Amino acid sequence: MSDADLTATPLTAEKIQPWLVERVAHYAMIPAEEIEADVPLAQYGLDSVYAFALCGDIEDTLGLLVEPILLWDVDTVAALTTHLAELAAV
């Protein structure tokens, strides 16, 4: 799914999670198939630098403003997906 397709219709968890998995895989430098939704992002080696970058991607692509500290509070792909879907629904 392209970034344009992602934002062309309302954002849902079903759209957000595959995109988020791809971004985490990109920063972790591993195949997306190895990203598990319930594994803490820190276990993939995502540190504060990657948190800032991922938050920038979220803002640029999804149009949702999130603080990098969120990635320590909502620390799995599944939890972050849910949080972003809730933000998008507002």
PDB file as gemmi writes it, atoms N, CA and C in Angstrom:
CRYST1    1.000    1.000    1.000  90.00  90.00  90.00 P 1                      
ATOM      1  N   MET A   1       0.846  -1.170   0.000  1.00  0.00           N  
ATOM      2  CA  MET A   1       0.000   0.000   0.000  1.00  0.00           C  
ATOM      3  C   MET A   1       0.894   1.236   0.000  1.00  0.00           C  
ATOM      4  N   SER A   2       0.614   2.135  -0.907  1.00  0.00           N  
ATOM      5  CA  SER A   2       1.411   3.360  -0.975  1.00  0.00           C  
ATOM      6  C   SER A   2       0.960   4.333   0.104  1.00  0.00           C  
ATOM      7  N   ASP A   3       1.816   5.319   0.372  1.00  0.00           N  
ATOM      8  CA  ASP A   3       1.461   6.338   1.360  1.00  0.00           C  
ATOM      9  C   ASP A   3       0.207   7.078   0.935  1.00  0.00           C  
ATOM     10  N   ALA A   4       0.039   7.322  -0.360  1.00  0.00           N  
ATOM     11  CA  ALA A   4      -1.151   8.015  -0.858  1.00  0.00           C  
ATOM     12  C   ALA A   4      -2.396   7.175  -0.593  1.00  0.00           C  
ATOM     13  N   ASP A   5      -2.308   5.861  -0.817  1.00  0.00           N  
ATOM     14  CA  ASP A   5      -3.442   4.973  -0.558  1.00  0.00           C  
ATOM     15  C   ASP A   5      -3.784   4.952   0.923  1.00  0.00           C  
ATOM     16  N   LEU A   6      -2.775   5.062   1.740  1.00  0.00           N  
ATOM     17  CA  LEU A   6      -2.951   5.001   3.188  1.00  0.00           C  
ATOM     18  C   LEU A   6      -3.815   6.141   3.694  1.00  0.00           C  
ATOM     19  N   THR A   7      -3.620   7.315   3.156  1.00  0.00           N  
ATOM     20  CA  THR A   7      -4.339   8.486   3.658  1.00  0.00           C  
ATOM     21  C   THR A   7      -5.512   8.904   2.777  1.00  0.00           C  
ATOM     22  N   ALA A   8      -5.778   8.177   1.705  1.00  0.00           N  
ATOM     23  CA  ALA A   8      -6.868   8.542   0.795  1.00  0.00           C  
ATOM     24  C   ALA A   8      -8.240   8.336   1.434  1.00  0.00           C  
ATOM     25  N   THR A   9      -8.347   7.391   2.332  1.00  0.00           N  
ATOM     26  CA  THR A   9      -9.596   7.123   3.033  1.00  0.00           C  
ATOM     27  C   THR A   9      -9.311   7.161   4.532  1.00  0.00           C  
ATOM     28  N   PRO A  10     -10.330   7.109   5.355  1.00  0.00           N  
ATOM     29  CA  PRO A  10     -10.082   7.178   6.804  1.00  0.00           C  
ATOM     30  C   PRO A  10      -9.064   6.136   7.270  1.00  0.00           C  
ATOM     31  N   LEU A  11      -8.208   6.578   8.180  1.00  0.00           N  
ATOM     32  CA  LEU A  11      -7.195   5.684   8.731  1.00  0.00           C  
ATOM     33  C   LEU A  11      -7.835   4.697   9.696  1.00  0.00           C  
ATOM     34  N   THR A  12      -7.509   3.446   9.524  1.00  0.00           N  
ATOM     35  CA  THR A  12      -7.984   2.403  10.424  1.00  0.00           C  
ATOM     36  C   THR A  12      -6.773   1.588  10.884  1.00  0.00           C  
ATOM     37  N   ALA A  13      -6.984   0.816  11.923  1.00  0.00           N  
ATOM     38  CA  ALA A  13      -5.904  -0.042  12.414  1.00  0.00           C  
ATOM     39  C   ALA A  13      -5.451  -1.010  11.323  1.00  0.00           C  
ATOM     40  N   GLU A  14      -6.381  -1.468  10.495  1.00  0.00           N  
ATOM     41  CA  GLU A  14      -6.050  -2.411   9.428  1.00  0.00           C  
ATOM     42  C   GLU A  14      -5.128  -1.781   8.385  1.00  0.00           C  
ATOM     43  N   LYS A  15      -5.193  -0.489   8.224  1.00  0.00           N  
ATOM     44  CA  LYS A  15      -4.306   0.217   7.293  1.00  0.00           C  
ATOM     45  C   LYS A  15      -2.996   0.615   7.971  1.00  0.00           C  
ATOM     46  N   ILE A  16      -3.099   1.020   9.222  1.00  0.00           N  
ATOM     47  CA  ILE A  16      -1.937   1.537   9.942  1.00  0.00           C  
ATOM     48  C   ILE A  16      -0.931   0.443  10.259  1.00  0.00           C  
ATOM     49  N   GLN A  17      -1.392  -0.710  10.731  1.00  0.00           N  
ATOM     50  CA  GLN A  17      -0.445  -1.720  11.217  1.00  0.00           C  
ATOM     51  C   GLN A  17       0.525  -2.206  10.140  1.00  0.00           C  
ATOM     52  N   PRO A  18       0.093  -2.558   8.933  1.00  0.00           N  
ATOM     53  CA  PRO A  18       1.085  -2.999   7.937  1.00  0.00           C  
ATOM     54  C   PRO A  18       2.100  -1.911   7.606  1.00  0.00           C  
ATOM     55  N   TRP A  19       1.654  -0.674   7.547  1.00  0.00           N  
ATOM     56  CA  TRP A  19       2.569   0.441   7.285  1.00  0.00           C  
ATOM     57  C   TRP A  19       3.576   0.576   8.422  1.00  0.00           C  
ATOM     58  N   LEU A  20       3.064   0.479   9.646  1.00  0.00           N  
ATOM     59  CA  LEU A  20       3.914   0.605  10.823  1.00  0.00           C  
ATOM     60  C   LEU A  20       4.933  -0.536  10.892  1.00  0.00           C  
ATOM     61  N   VAL A  21       4.511  -1.733  10.575  1.00  0.00           N  
ATOM     62  CA  VAL A  21       5.424  -2.876  10.545  1.00  0.00           C  
ATOM     63  C   VAL A  21       6.552  -2.613   9.547  1.00  0.00           C  
ATOM     64  N   GLU A  22       6.215  -2.101   8.376  1.00  0.00           N  
ATOM     65  CA  GLU A  22       7.229  -1.798   7.363  1.00  0.00           C  
ATOM     66  C   GLU A  22       8.224  -0.746   7.867  1.00  0.00           C  
ATOM     67  N   ARG A  23       7.733   0.281   8.548  1.00  0.00           N  
ATOM     68  CA  ARG A  23       8.616   1.332   9.061  1.00  0.00           C  
ATOM     69  C   ARG A  23       9.533   0.781  10.151  1.00  0.00           C  
ATOM     70  N   VAL A  24       8.991  -0.009  11.064  1.00  0.00           N  
ATOM     71  CA  VAL A  24       9.810  -0.592  12.127  1.00  0.00           C  
ATOM     72  C   VAL A  24      10.856  -1.515  11.505  1.00  0.00           C  
ATOM     73  N   ALA A  25      10.460  -2.318  10.547  1.00  0.00           N  
ATOM     74  CA  ALA A  25      11.399  -3.219   9.870  1.00  0.00           C  
ATOM     75  C   ALA A  25      12.503  -2.421   9.184  1.00  0.00           C  
ATOM     76  N   HIS A  26      12.131  -1.312   8.566  1.00  0.00           N  
ATOM     77  CA  HIS A  26      13.119  -0.456   7.906  1.00  0.00           C  
ATOM     78  C   HIS A  26      14.168   0.025   8.909  1.00  0.00           C  
ATOM     79  N   TYR A  27      13.717   0.560  10.034  1.00  0.00           N  
ATOM     80  CA  TYR A  27      14.653   1.091  11.025  1.00  0.00           C  
ATOM     81  C   TYR A  27      15.434  -0.019  11.733  1.00  0.00           C  
ATOM     82  N   ALA A  28      14.807  -1.168  11.927  1.00  0.00           N  
ATOM     83  CA  ALA A  28      15.485  -2.287  12.580  1.00  0.00           C  
ATOM     84  C   ALA A  28      16.387  -3.045  11.599  1.00  0.00           C  
ATOM     85  N   MET A  29      16.224  -2.743  10.321  1.00  0.00           N  
ATOM     86  CA  MET A  29      16.999  -3.389   9.259  1.00  0.00           C  
ATOM     87  C   MET A  29      16.820  -4.907   9.257  1.00  0.00           C  
ATOM     88  N   ILE A  30      15.553  -5.322   9.396  1.00  0.00           N  
ATOM     89  CA  ILE A  30      15.195  -6.730   9.306  1.00  0.00           C  
ATOM     90  C   ILE A  30      13.954  -6.851   8.430  1.00  0.00           C  
ATOM     91  N   PRO A  31      13.675  -8.038   7.901  1.00  0.00           N  
ATOM     92  CA  PRO A  31      12.468  -8.209   7.079  1.00  0.00           C  
ATOM     93  C   PRO A  31      11.198  -7.953   7.889  1.00  0.00           C  
ATOM     94  N   ALA A  32      10.220  -7.376   7.241  1.00  0.00           N  
ATOM     95  CA  ALA A  32       8.948  -7.065   7.913  1.00  0.00           C  
ATOM     96  C   ALA A  32       8.307  -8.319   8.503  1.00  0.00           C  
ATOM     97  N   GLU A  33       8.531  -9.457   7.876  1.00  0.00           N  
ATOM     98  CA  GLU A  33       7.953 -10.709   8.361  1.00  0.00           C  
ATOM     99  C   GLU A  33       8.470 -11.080   9.751  1.00  0.00           C  
ATOM    100  N   GLU A  34       9.582 -10.499  10.155  1.00  0.00           N  
ATOM    101  CA  GLU A  34      10.153 -10.801  11.467  1.00  0.00           C  
ATOM    102  C   GLU A  34       9.635  -9.878  12.572  1.00  0.00           C  
ATOM    103  N   ILE A  35       8.857  -8.887  12.207  1.00  0.00           N  
ATOM    104  CA  ILE A  35       8.296  -7.964  13.199  1.00  0.00           C  
ATOM    105  C   ILE A  35       7.022  -8.572  13.769  1.00  0.00           C  
ATOM    106  N   GLU A  36       7.006  -8.751  15.085  1.00  0.00           N  
ATOM    107  CA  GLU A  36       5.828  -9.281  15.758  1.00  0.00           C  
ATOM    108  C   GLU A  36       5.116  -8.137  16.465  1.00  0.00           C  
ATOM    109  N   ALA A  37       3.818  -8.088  16.318  1.00  0.00           N  
ATOM    110  CA  ALA A  37       3.016  -6.966  16.810  1.00  0.00           C  
ATOM    111  C   ALA A  37       3.083  -6.776  18.316  1.00  0.00           C  
ATOM    112  N   ASP A  38       3.322  -7.829  19.067  1.00  0.00           N  
ATOM    113  CA  ASP A  38       3.298  -7.721  20.528  1.00  0.00           C  
ATOM    114  C   ASP A  38       4.677  -7.704  21.177  1.00  0.00           C  
ATOM    115  N   VAL A  39       5.724  -7.542  20.377  1.00  0.00           N  
ATOM    116  CA  VAL A  39       7.086  -7.477  20.906  1.00  0.00           C  
ATOM    117  C   VAL A  39       7.464  -6.008  21.117  1.00  0.00           C  
ATOM    118  N   PRO A  40       8.009  -5.659  22.287  1.00  0.00           N  
ATOM    119  CA  PRO A  40       8.404  -4.265  22.513  1.00  0.00           C  
ATOM    120  C   PRO A  40       9.370  -3.776  21.427  1.00  0.00           C  
ATOM    121  N   LEU A  41       9.161  -2.550  20.980  1.00  0.00           N  
ATOM    122  CA  LEU A  41       9.982  -1.966  19.926  1.00  0.00           C  
ATOM    123  C   LEU A  41      11.456  -1.937  20.307  1.00  0.00           C  
ATOM    124  N   ALA A  42      11.748  -1.777  21.572  1.00  0.00           N  
ATOM    125  CA  ALA A  42      13.140  -1.747  22.033  1.00  0.00           C  
ATOM    126  C   ALA A  42      13.862  -3.061  21.725  1.00  0.00           C  
ATOM    127  N   GLN A  43      13.128  -4.155  21.682  1.00  0.00           N  
ATOM    128  CA  GLN A  43      13.752  -5.442  21.372  1.00  0.00           C  
ATOM    129  C   GLN A  43      14.229  -5.503  19.924  1.00  0.00           C  
ATOM    130  N   TYR A  44      13.714  -4.621  19.086  1.00  0.00           N  
ATOM    131  CA  TYR A  44      14.178  -4.537  17.701  1.00  0.00           C  
ATOM    132  C   TYR A  44      15.312  -3.524  17.552  1.00  0.00           C  
ATOM    133  N   GLY A  45      15.767  -2.990  18.677  1.00  0.00           N  
ATOM    134  CA  GLY A  45      16.881  -2.056  18.651  1.00  0.00           C  
ATOM    135  C   GLY A  45      16.481  -0.620  18.367  1.00  0.00           C  
ATOM    136  N   LEU A  46      15.201  -0.310  18.482  1.00  0.00           N  
ATOM    137  CA  LEU A  46      14.754   1.056  18.226  1.00  0.00           C  
ATOM    138  C   LEU A  46      15.031   1.915  19.452  1.00  0.00           C  
ATOM    139  N   ASP A  47      15.986   2.811  19.328  1.00  0.00           N  
ATOM    140  CA  ASP A  47      16.357   3.707  20.419  1.00  0.00           C  
ATOM    141  C   ASP A  47      15.718   5.069  20.194  1.00  0.00           C  
ATOM    142  N   SER A  48      16.145   6.054  20.958  1.00  0.00           N  
ATOM    143  CA  SER A  48      15.525   7.380  20.880  1.00  0.00           C  
ATOM    144  C   SER A  48      15.690   8.030  19.508  1.00  0.00           C  
ATOM    145  N   VAL A  49      16.798   7.779  18.839  1.00  0.00           N  
ATOM    146  CA  VAL A  49      16.997   8.343  17.493  1.00  0.00           C  
ATOM    147  C   VAL A  49      15.943   7.795  16.542  1.00  0.00           C  
ATOM    148  N   TYR A  50      15.727   6.490  16.599  1.00  0.00           N  
ATOM    149  CA  TYR A  50      14.721   5.874  15.737  1.00  0.00           C  
ATOM    150  C   TYR A  50      13.309   6.293  16.153  1.00  0.00           C  
ATOM    151  N   ALA A  51      13.098   6.512  17.438  1.00  0.00           N  
ATOM    152  CA  ALA A  51      11.789   6.974  17.908  1.00  0.00           C  
ATOM    153  C   ALA A  51      11.455   8.329  17.296  1.00  0.00           C  
ATOM    154  N   PHE A  52      12.423   9.235  17.278  1.00  0.00           N  
ATOM    155  CA  PHE A  52      12.204  10.542  16.644  1.00  0.00           C  
ATOM    156  C   PHE A  52      11.905  10.378  15.162  1.00  0.00           C  
ATOM    157  N   ALA A  53      12.676   9.529  14.501  1.00  0.00           N  
ATOM    158  CA  ALA A  53      12.479   9.318  13.064  1.00  0.00           C  
ATOM    159  C   ALA A  53      11.107   8.702  12.783  1.00  0.00           C  
ATOM    160  N   LEU A  54      10.722   7.702  13.568  1.00  0.00           N  
ATOM    161  CA  LEU A  54       9.430   7.060  13.368  1.00  0.00           C  
ATOM    162  C   LEU A  54       8.287   8.033  13.628  1.00  0.00           C  
ATOM    163  N   CYS A  55       8.417   8.859  14.649  1.00  0.00           N  
ATOM    164  CA  CYS A  55       7.387   9.868  14.920  1.00  0.00           C  
ATOM    165  C   CYS A  55       7.290  10.859  13.757  1.00  0.00           C  
ATOM    166  N   GLY A  56       8.423  11.196  13.167  1.00  0.00           N  
ATOM    167  CA  GLY A  56       8.412  12.059  11.982  1.00  0.00           C  
ATOM    168  C   GLY A  56       7.696  11.390  10.830  1.00  0.00           C  
ATOM    169  N   ASP A  57       7.923  10.092  10.641  1.00  0.00           N  
ATOM    170  CA  ASP A  57       7.221   9.349   9.588  1.00  0.00           C  
ATOM    171  C   ASP A  57       5.717   9.348   9.843  1.00  0.00           C  
ATOM    172  N   ILE A  58       5.343   9.136  11.088  1.00  0.00           N  
ATOM    173  CA  ILE A  58       3.916   9.120  11.451  1.00  0.00           C  
ATOM    174  C   ILE A  58       3.281  10.472  11.128  1.00  0.00           C  
ATOM    175  N   GLU A  59       3.967  11.535  11.498  1.00  0.00           N  
ATOM    176  CA  GLU A  59       3.442  12.870  11.221  1.00  0.00           C  
ATOM    177  C   GLU A  59       3.376  13.138   9.717  1.00  0.00           C  
ATOM    178  N   ASP A  60       4.471  12.844   9.009  1.00  0.00           N  
ATOM    179  CA  ASP A  60       4.528  13.133   7.574  1.00  0.00           C  
ATOM    180  C   ASP A  60       3.552  12.298   6.760  1.00  0.00           C  
ATOM    181  N   THR A  61       3.423  11.028   7.091  1.00  0.00           N  
ATOM    182  CA  THR A  61       2.608  10.126   6.284  1.00  0.00           C  
ATOM    183  C   THR A  61       1.164  10.047   6.751  1.00  0.00           C  
ATOM    184  N   LEU A  62       0.970   9.949   8.051  1.00  0.00           N  
ATOM    185  CA  LEU A  62      -0.378   9.775   8.577  1.00  0.00           C  
ATOM    186  C   LEU A  62      -1.028  11.084   9.000  1.00  0.00           C  
ATOM    187  N   GLY A  63      -0.223  12.126   9.129  1.00  0.00           N  
ATOM    188  CA  GLY A  63      -0.765  13.415   9.549  1.00  0.00           C  
ATOM    189  C   GLY A  63      -1.134  13.465  11.023  1.00  0.00           C  
ATOM    190  N   LEU A  64      -0.536  12.582  11.816  1.00  0.00           N  
ATOM    191  CA  LEU A  64      -0.819  12.533  13.247  1.00  0.00           C  
ATOM    192  C   LEU A  64       0.410  12.980  14.017  1.00  0.00           C  
ATOM    193  N   LEU A  65       0.230  13.921  14.906  1.00  0.00           N  
ATOM    194  CA  LEU A  65       1.334  14.447  15.701  1.00  0.00           C  
ATOM    195  C   LEU A  65       1.468  13.620  16.974  1.00  0.00           C  
ATOM    196  N   VAL A  66       2.634  12.994  17.145  1.00  0.00           N  
ATOM    197  CA  VAL A  66       2.909  12.214  18.356  1.00  0.00           C  
ATOM    198  C   VAL A  66       4.295  12.572  18.873  1.00  0.00           C  
ATOM    199  N   GLU A  67       4.443  12.518  20.164  1.00  0.00           N  
ATOM    200  CA  GLU A  67       5.729  12.785  20.798  1.00  0.00           C  
ATOM    201  C   GLU A  67       6.546  11.493  20.839  1.00  0.00           C  
ATOM    202  N   PRO A  68       7.848  11.567  20.636  1.00  0.00           N  
ATOM    203  CA  PRO A  68       8.680  10.356  20.655  1.00  0.00           C  
ATOM    204  C   PRO A  68       8.588   9.552  21.948  1.00  0.00           C  
ATOM    205  N   ILE A  69       8.325  10.205  23.059  1.00  0.00           N  
ATOM    206  CA  ILE A  69       8.211   9.472  24.328  1.00  0.00           C  
ATOM    207  C   ILE A  69       7.039   8.485  24.299  1.00  0.00           C  
ATOM    208  N   LEU A  70       6.090   8.719  23.417  1.00  0.00           N  
ATOM    209  CA  LEU A  70       4.956   7.807  23.275  1.00  0.00           C  
ATOM    210  C   LEU A  70       5.425   6.384  23.001  1.00  0.00           C  
ATOM    211  N   LEU A  71       6.529   6.251  22.284  1.00  0.00           N  
ATOM    212  CA  LEU A  71       7.008   4.921  21.909  1.00  0.00           C  
ATOM    213  C   LEU A  71       7.539   4.125  23.094  1.00  0.00           C  
ATOM    214  N   TRP A  72       7.707   4.764  24.233  1.00  0.00           N  
ATOM    215  CA  TRP A  72       8.084   4.030  25.440  1.00  0.00           C  
ATOM    216  C   TRP A  72       6.852   3.711  26.256  1.00  0.00           C  
ATOM    217  N   ASP A  73       5.804   4.502  26.109  1.00  0.00           N  
ATOM    218  CA  ASP A  73       4.545   4.244  26.809  1.00  0.00           C  
ATOM    219  C   ASP A  73       3.691   3.234  26.048  1.00  0.00           C  
ATOM    220  N   VAL A  74       3.680   3.367  24.742  1.00  0.00           N  
ATOM    221  CA  VAL A  74       2.916   2.496  23.838  1.00  0.00           C  
ATOM    222  C   VAL A  74       3.980   1.772  23.026  1.00  0.00           C  
ATOM    223  N   ASP A  75       4.525   0.701  23.597  1.00  0.00           N  
ATOM    224  CA  ASP A  75       5.806   0.192  23.111  1.00  0.00           C  
ATOM    225  C   ASP A  75       5.776  -1.031  22.203  1.00  0.00           C  
ATOM    226  N   THR A  76       4.630  -1.369  21.657  1.00  0.00           N  
ATOM    227  CA  THR A  76       4.572  -2.465  20.678  1.00  0.00           C  
ATOM    228  C   THR A  76       3.864  -1.952  19.432  1.00  0.00           C  
ATOM    229  N   VAL A  77       4.040  -2.657  18.331  1.00  0.00           N  
ATOM    230  CA  VAL A  77       3.350  -2.286  17.096  1.00  0.00           C  
ATOM    231  C   VAL A  77       1.839  -2.345  17.309  1.00  0.00           C  
ATOM    232  N   ALA A  78       1.368  -3.368  17.989  1.00  0.00           N  
ATOM    233  CA  ALA A  78      -0.072  -3.513  18.226  1.00  0.00           C  
ATOM    234  C   ALA A  78      -0.626  -2.344  19.036  1.00  0.00           C  
ATOM    235  N   ALA A  79       0.048  -2.001  20.128  1.00  0.00           N  
ATOM    236  CA  ALA A  79      -0.422  -0.905  20.978  1.00  0.00           C  
ATOM    237  C   ALA A  79      -0.327   0.435  20.261  1.00  0.00           C  
ATOM    238  N   LEU A  80       0.747   0.635  19.508  1.00  0.00           N  
ATOM    239  CA  LEU A  80       0.909   1.884  18.771  1.00  0.00           C  
ATOM    240  C   LEU A  80      -0.137   1.990  17.667  1.00  0.00           C  
ATOM    241  N   THR A  81      -0.439   0.896  17.019  1.00  0.00           N  
ATOM    242  CA  THR A  81      -1.478   0.876  15.988  1.00  0.00           C  
ATOM    243  C   THR A  81      -2.809   1.307  16.583  1.00  0.00           C  
ATOM    244  N   THR A  82      -3.170   0.725  17.703  1.00  0.00           N  
ATOM    245  CA  THR A  82      -4.435   1.063  18.369  1.00  0.00           C  
ATOM    246  C   THR A  82      -4.466   2.544  18.730  1.00  0.00           C  
ATOM    247  N   HIS A  83      -3.376   3.028  19.300  1.00  0.00           N  
ATOM    248  CA  HIS A  83      -3.295   4.432  19.703  1.00  0.00           C  
ATOM    249  C   HIS A  83      -3.439   5.358  18.488  1.00  0.00           C  
ATOM    250  N   LEU A  84      -2.741   5.045  17.410  1.00  0.00           N  
ATOM    251  CA  LEU A  84      -2.813   5.888  16.213  1.00  0.00           C  
ATOM    252  C   LEU A  84      -4.193   5.847  15.577  1.00  0.00           C  
ATOM    253  N   ALA A  85      -4.817   4.688  15.568  1.00  0.00           N  
ATOM    254  CA  ALA A  85      -6.172   4.574  15.013  1.00  0.00           C  
ATOM    255  C   ALA A  85      -7.148   5.414  15.832  1.00  0.00           C  
ATOM    256  N   GLU A  86      -6.969   5.420  17.154  1.00  0.00           N  
ATOM    257  CA  GLU A  86      -7.824   6.240  18.018  1.00  0.00           C  
ATOM    258  C   GLU A  86      -7.596   7.725  17.760  1.00  0.00           C  
ATOM    259  N   LEU A  87      -6.340   8.125  17.582  1.00  0.00           N  
ATOM    260  CA  LEU A  87      -6.045   9.525  17.257  1.00  0.00           C  
ATOM    261  C   LEU A  87      -6.672   9.928  15.932  1.00  0.00           C  
ATOM    262  N   ALA A  88      -6.593   9.042  14.952  1.00  0.00           N  
ATOM    263  CA  ALA A  88      -7.125   9.338  13.623  1.00  0.00           C  
ATOM    264  C   ALA A  88      -8.644   9.452  13.636  1.00  0.00           C  
ATOM    265  N   ALA A  89      -9.290   8.764  14.563  1.00  0.00           N  
ATOM    266  CA  ALA A  89     -10.752   8.770  14.631  1.00  0.00           C  
ATOM    267  C   ALA A  89     -11.318  10.041  15.246  1.00  0.00           C  
ATOM    268  N   VAL A  90     -10.462  10.817  15.904  1.00  0.00           N  
ATOM    269  CA  VAL A  90     -10.931  12.035  16.583  1.00  0.00           C  
ATOM    270  C   VAL A  90     -11.190  13.139  15.579  1.00  0.00           C  
TER     271      VAL A  90                                                      
END                                                                             
